[in-house]
Amino acid sequence: MSEIAALDASVLPAGITARFLPDINGLEVHILEAGDPGDPLLLLVHGFPELAYSWRHVMPALAAAGYHVVAPDQRGYGRTTGWVGDFDGDLALYTLPNLVRDALGVVRATGHDHAAAVIGHDYGASVAAWCALLRPDVFRRMAIMSAPFGGPPGLRDGLPPLPDIQAALAALPRPRKHYQWYYSERRAGPDMQAPPQGMHAFLRAYYHHKSADWAANQPFRLAGWTAEALAQMPTYYIMDLAETMPDTVAHHMPSPAEVAANRWLTEPEMAVYAAEYTRTGFEGALTCYRCRTTGRYNGLLEAFAGRTIGVPSTFIAGASDWGIHQNPGAIERMASHACTDWRGTHLVPGAGHWVQQEQPAAVTRLLLRFLRG
């Protein structure tokens, strides 16, 4: 049994319940759940720095449409336990194939042999894409949000090393660094665990800075994976070299009036995130970034080079989301090469990176149209 309780019903919308699934790939997985367990399963996979709670606005409507909706706290997050938040821990546990294994365990433990769809946001979009890539028999449709999937990495055998993007960014006239490499540093977890402004204010600023509420989010297609091109993105992606992430977002803390006007992330809802990350820290969640930036597991993913996703697939993102361009060319490759049964790319007005929270009604409509198509 978990040493902590499931998320209290008082912070959940009507129709959503919380419980634990034991013995899932070494974890006790905390899930939010809505709908009849006899209905087709929708598995919702959150990103960073989020939780299963990030799906709260869309779960009741999807359940009312006739689905059993399940959203787990991923490995390294929230009230799921069995993972170790240690910078020197086993990175292999956070590789994408092992996260797919976690998802398979959740499907089975909720009484299903397959999911009608896997739906992922941010880093959860990568997990959802690899679910559909590796096990299309289990994950029958795929909808991903805010982070395009351009396909598995190509084989690098015999090719020159990729350029060091961190060195190139640091050499710019305004020295910069890529947030994913910062998240991979030993200092990042402690920086974010003890932000000078406090956890609540840090996360409030982080969410605001990447949302459509920050008017300067006006994304455009980048020319390529070069320091000069990447440096056109906001500092939450391409940070100033000397700053931490709490420093970065503190420059863009919303005013009290802006906070009071926010209806997609109220202060009580923000308090749920702040309490969870105060308790768990960020180390487990950040480990996924190190799996990528260290390059240690590139060969594992390159084994699937050229493999495509054949199940019906779609992409949803906020029209004000820079995340769709942070990997230049990925959004085009996703529709033209990575997925062979493409059902549309949808950019939602009035939303930034947190599309399912900022514009849940629009996201629900798009998902139901896709699921019924």
N, C-alpha and C positions, 0 to 999 in steps of 0.2 A: 504493500500500500504506500501511496505517496505520503511524504511528510507534510505536504501542504494541501489545502483544500482546493477543490475546483473553483473556478471564478464564481463569485457570488451572483445570484440571480438578480440582485438589486441593480447591478450595472449593465444588465443585458436587456435588449428589447424583448417584448413579449413574443413568445414562440421559440426563443432560443434557450437551450439548456447546455450545461457543461458537465463533463464527466471525464474519467480516465480510461484508457485502454492499456492493460498490462502486457508485458512481454512482447513488445514490438521491436525487434532488432536491437535488443539491449536497453530499450527505453520503456518508460511508462508515459504514454502520450496523452497529453491533455487536449481534449477536443471541445469545440462548440458544435452544436447539432440542432437542426431544425427539420421538420417534416416527418413523414411516415417512413419508418425503416423498410417498409415493403415497397416503397417507390424507387425509381431509378436513382442511382447515386451520383451526386456531383461532389467532387473533391476539390476544395479551395485551398490553395497554397500561398501563404503570405510571403512578403519580402522583408527588407531591412529599412529602418529599425521598427518593425511592426510586430504583429501578433495575430493569432486567429481572430482576435477582437476587431481587426481591421476590416473584416467582412460583415460586421454587424448590420450595416445599412442595407445590404442586398440579400442576406440570408432569408429573412421572412418572406419576401416576395417570391424568391425562387422556390421556397418550400410550398407556398400557396399555389404555385403553378404545377405542382405535382412531382416534386423531387425531394429526395432525402439528401439534405445538404450538410456536409461535414467539413469543418475547418480545423485542422490541427495546429497547435503551436509546434513549429518545426524544431528539429534537433538544434540545441543551443539557445532556445527561446522560451520565455514565459514559464508556464507551469508544467511543461514536459520535463521529466527528470530522467536521470541515468547517464546524462552527458557530463563531461568534466570541463569546467571553464578554466583551462590552464593553457597559457601560451605555448608551453612546451609539451602539450599533449599530442595524441595521435591524430595527425592531419587526415589520415586515410579514412577516418570515420565520417569526414565531412565532404568527401568526394561526391560528385553528382551521381555516379552509379549507386553509392550507398544511400544517398537521399532518396533515390528511386526505390530502393529496398524498403526504406521507412514507409514510403507511400503505399507500396504493395501490402505491407503489414496492416496499415490502417484500413485499406479496402476490405481485406479479409476479416479483420476484427469487428467491423461494423456490419457484418453479415452478408457481404456481397462477393461475387466472383469477378465482377468488373465494374467500372465506372462509366456511366453514360458520357461523362466528360471530366477532364482534369482542367482546372482553371487556375492560372498562376499570375501573380503580380510581382514586378521587380525581380529580386533574386528567385522568388517563387516561380517566375516565368521560365527561368532556366531549368528548374526542377521539373515543371510541367512538360516542357519541351523534351527533356530526356526521358520522362515517363512515356510520352507518346512515341518517341524514337525507338526505345528499347522494348516496350511492351504494348504494341498497338492492340493486341488481343485483350488486354485488360483496360486500357485507357482508350475508349472508342472515339472520342473527339477531344480537341484541344483548343482552348481559348487562352491566349496570353496577353498580358497587359504591361505597358510601359517599358518593357525591355525586349526588343526584337531578338529573335533567334535566327542567326544567319547560317546555321548548320554546324555540324561537328568541325573541329579544326582540321585543316589539311595536314597530310604527312610532311614532316620537315626533313626527312632523311636526305642527306646530300645537299641541302640548301644552306645558305649562309645564315648566321644567327640574326634574329630580328633586332632592329635598332633599339637602343636603350632609351625608352621614352622618358624615363625619369631624369636621366642626365640631360636630355635635350630640353626638357621643361625647366630644369634648374639653371640652364645656360641662357635663358631668355633675358632680355633687358629688365623685365619685371619677373624675377625668379619665381617659378611655380612648381607645383607637384600634383600628381594625379591622386585623387582621393582613394582609389583602390589600393595604391601602394602605401599611402599613409595608413589606411585601415589594416594593412599587413604588418605594420611596425609594432614592436613590443610596447611602445609608448601609447598607442592609440587607445587601448582598453582603459588604462588608468586615466588618460586625459578625459575620456568621456564618462567614466564612472564618477569622477569628482569634478564636474565642470564648475568654474568659478561662479557662474550665475545660478547654480542649482539645477537639479535634473529637470524639474518642471519647465523652467524658463528655457533651458537648452533645447529640450525636445519641441517646445512650442515654436521657438525660432527656426529650428530645423524643418519642421513641417511647413511653416509659413513660407520660408525661403524657396521651397521647391513646389509650391502650389500656385494656382492661378491668382491667388490673392496678392502675390508679389508681382506688381505690374510689369516689372522689367523682364519677366520670363516671356521672351519673344523668340522662340527657337527657329533655326533655319538649318538647312543641310550643310554639313562641313565638307571641305574639299578632300580630306583624307586623314590618315593616322599620322599626323605630324604635330610637333609641339606648337607651331604657329597656328594651325587650324584648331587644335584642342583648346588653346588658350582663349578662344573666343567664347567658350562656355562660361557660365557663372562659376563663382568660387566654390560652390558646394560640390562641383565636379573637379575643377582645376584650381586647387587651393593656392594661396600665397605661401611661399616656401617656408616662412618662419612661423606660420600660424597653425594652431590646432583646429579641429572641427568646432569645438565650443567657441573659440575665438572667431572663426569664420562666420558662423551664423549669428553671433551676438551683434554684428554690424547691422543686421536686418530684423531685429526683434520687432514684432508688430506692436503698435500702440495699444494702450488699454481699450480704446474705442474699437480698433480692429479685432481685438480678442473678443470683446463683447458681441460684436456683430457676426462672429463666426458661428454658423449653424451646422457645419459638417464635422467640426471638432470642438465641442463645447469644453468648458473648463472641467466639469466632472469627467468627461471622456478622456481629456488630456491627463487627468489625475490617474486614470487606470494605467496608461503607458508609463507615466513617471514612477508609479509605485512598483510596477513589474520590473523595470530596468534598474531601479534603485536596489531591488532585491537580488537580481540575477547578475547585474553587470552586463557588459557587451562582449566579453571574451569569446564565449561560445559562438555567438552570432558572427563575429568578425572572422572566425576561423575559415569560413567558406571563401573569403577573399584571398586568404593566404594560399589556399589550394590552387587558385588561379595564378597569382603573381609570382609564386616561387617557381613555377614551371615544373614542379616535381611530378605532377600527374598528367602532364600534357600527353605523354605516350598512351596512357590509358584511354583518353578521349580520342586521340588520333587513330586508334584501332577501328573507329567507326567512320573514318573519313569517307565522304561520298554517300553515306547512307542518308536517306531522306525520310521525312515524316509523311505517311500516306493516309492518315485518318483526316477527316474534315477538320479544318483549322481556320482560326481567325485571330485578329489582333485588334485590341482596343487600347487607346491611350488618350490622355488629355491633349488638346490642341496647344496648350501652353507648356508641354512637357519636353524639356531638353533631353530626357532619357532616350527618346526615340532616335536621337542623332549621336549619342556619345560614342557609339561604335560605328564610324562612318561606313555607309553602304549596307549595313545589316538589315535595315527595314526593307530595302529593295531585294536583297538576296533571299530573305524569308519568303516573300511571295513568289519569286520567280524560280528559285532553285531548292530551297530547304524544305518546302512543303509542296506536295504534288496534288493536293485537293484543297486549294485555297478558296476561302469563302468571304474574303474581304478584309480590308484595313479600315479602321474607323477611328477618327480623331474627334474627340468630344469637346465642343466649345465650353468654356467656363471651367475647365479642369486643367490642373497641372499634373504633377507626378502621382498624386494620390487619387486617381480617377474614380475608383469604386467608392471612395469616401466623399470626394468632392461633388460628384454627380451620380449618385446611386441609381436614380430613376432611369437616366439615360443608359447607364451600363446594364441594368436589368433588362430593359427593352432589347438592347442589342444581343445580350446573351440568350434571351428566350427566342428571338428570331433565329439565331444561329442553331440553337438546340432543336428547334422544330423544323428546320429547313431540310 
